[in-house]
Amino acid sequence: MKAIEIDNVCIDYPLENEDGYSFKNTILNFYAKAKKPKAEFFRALDNISLSIERGEKVGIIGLNGAGKSTMLRLMSGIFQPSSGKITIKGQISPLLDFATGFESHLTGIENITIRLLFLGLSKKEVAAKLPEIVEFSELGDFIYQQVRTYSSGMFIRLAFAVSTSIEPEILIADEIIGAGDAQFAVKAKARLESFLFKGSTTVLSSHSMELLRNFCNRVIWMHKGKIIADGATNDVVLEYEKHAETMIR
């Protein structure tokens, strides 16, 4: 059964044309009866079609700007396609930008509670989850401080602890799982492995080929909003590494 199905999807970002839309040029164009310049767009995803089966472990690789993060945000429901269709079957837990979804003026405990309630847990279920999340995050008394006082590493701990506490049917993560200190990285890896054994569908974007080799049975290589290769992890990673070597020379 398919967990994620993407059919001919495009995502276009509008580009601001400062010269064409400045106040000065608007007035000049009005008196000159000139036509308003057409809006320009950047195509972040270009006619993407793919499907991910339930329980698959899929990695996404590519240079910065290839469209990896846009793809994950599409799968997470954060972005909507400009054209085409995406179908998701299953509860999603996105682990993307570690600051996304946190209210800086609220404490760690308050943010945990709000996020879990937003994910559909009852107050009773939230109360049962809190001790485990607090312990896993290893934030100590900082859990009662406003998150605006947190370092980036503390954000990562809290975000990872919350996002992986509900055992989602679909876990989507963007590079963040490779961040943080070595001790926490070991815990994060162990928790991700637990998702593998439980059959959760997992989509990871990372620049760490070792990470993808350890976790994924399939890798998608993206470049300039298109899919260059899609297949067995080792095959695609080797092809990508050879391409990267030629870029360095």
C-alpha positions, 0 to 999 in steps of 0.5 A, spaced: 500 500 500 502 506 498 503 511 503 505 517 499 503 518 492 506 524 488 503 525 481 506 530 476 507 536 481 510 542 480 511 548 485 513 555 483 515 560 488 514 568 485 520 572 485 519 579 487 521 584 481 524 590 485 525 594 478 518 592 475 514 593 482 517 599 485 513 605 487 517 610 482 516 605 476 508 604 478 507 611 477 511 611 470 508 605 467 501 608 469 502 615 466 506 611 460 500 607 459 505 601 460 503 594 461 505 591 468 510 587 468 509 579 468 511 576 475 517 571 474 517 565 478 522 560 480 520 552 479 522 549 485 519 542 483 519 540 476 513 535 474 515 530 480 512 523 480 513 518 485 510 513 490 513 511 496 510 504 499 508 503 506 514 501 511 519 504 505 525 507 508 527 513 503 533 518 502 533 524 498 540 527 496 542 532 492 546 539 492 544 545 496 538 548 492 536 541 489 529 541 491 530 536 497 527 541 503 521 543 498 520 536 497 519 534 504 515 540 506 510 538 500 510 531 503 509 534 510 503 538 507 506 545 509 507 546 501 501 545 496 503 544 489 502 549 484 500 543 479 499 536 480 497 532 486 499 529 492 496 523 496 498 522 503 495 516 507 497 515 514 499 520 520 505 524 519 510 527 524 515 532 520 522 533 523 524 539 519 526 546 521 527 545 529 524 552 530 518 551 526 512 550 530 515 552 537 512 559 540 519 562 543 515 566 549 513 559 551 516 554 556 519 547 553 513 544 557 508 548 554 510 547 547 510 540 548 503 540 550 501 544 545 504 540 539 502 534 542 495 537 543 495 539 535 497 532 533 491 530 536 493 527 543 488 527 548 490 531 555 490 524 558 495 522 553 499 528 553 500 527 561 502 520 560 507 522 554 510 528 558 515 525 563 518 520 557 519 526 552 522 531 558 527 525 560 529 524 552 530 531 551 535 531 557 534 539 558 533 538 565 531 545 568 531 548 562 524 545 560 521 550 564 524 556 561 522 560 555 525 556 548 527 563 546 533 562 551 535 555 548 541 554 544 540 550 537 542 544 540 537 544 545 532 546 540 534 540 536 533 535 542 526 538 544 524 538 537 526 531 536 523 528 542 517 531 541 516 529 534 518 522 535 514 520 541 508 519 538 510 513 533 508 516 527 506 512 521 510 517 516 516 520 519 519 526 515 526 529 517 531 534 514 538 533 515 536 535 523 537 528 525 545 529 524 545 535 528 547 535 535 552 533 540 555 526 539 551 523 545 544 525 543 546 523 536 547 516 539 540 516 542 537 519 536 540 513 531 537 508 536 530 511 536 530 512 528 532 504 528 526 503 532 522 506 527 525 501 522 523 495 526 516 497 527 515 498 520 514 506 520 515 509 513 521 514 513 523 519 508 530 522 510 534 528 507 541 528 508 548 530 506 551 524 510 551 518 505 553 513 511 547 515 514 543 514 508 546 507 507 545 505 514 537 507 514 535 507 507 533 501 502 532 507 497 535 513 495 532 519 490 537 524 487 535 531 486 538 536 482 534 543 480 527 541 482 528 534 478 529 527 480 536 525 477 536 517 479 531 513 484 533 506 486 537 502 491 541 506 496 548 503 494 547 504 487 544 511 487 549 513 492 555 511 488 553 514 482 552 521 486 559 520 489 562 519 482 558 526 480 560 529 486 568 527 485 567 530 478 565 537 480 571 537 485 576 536 480 
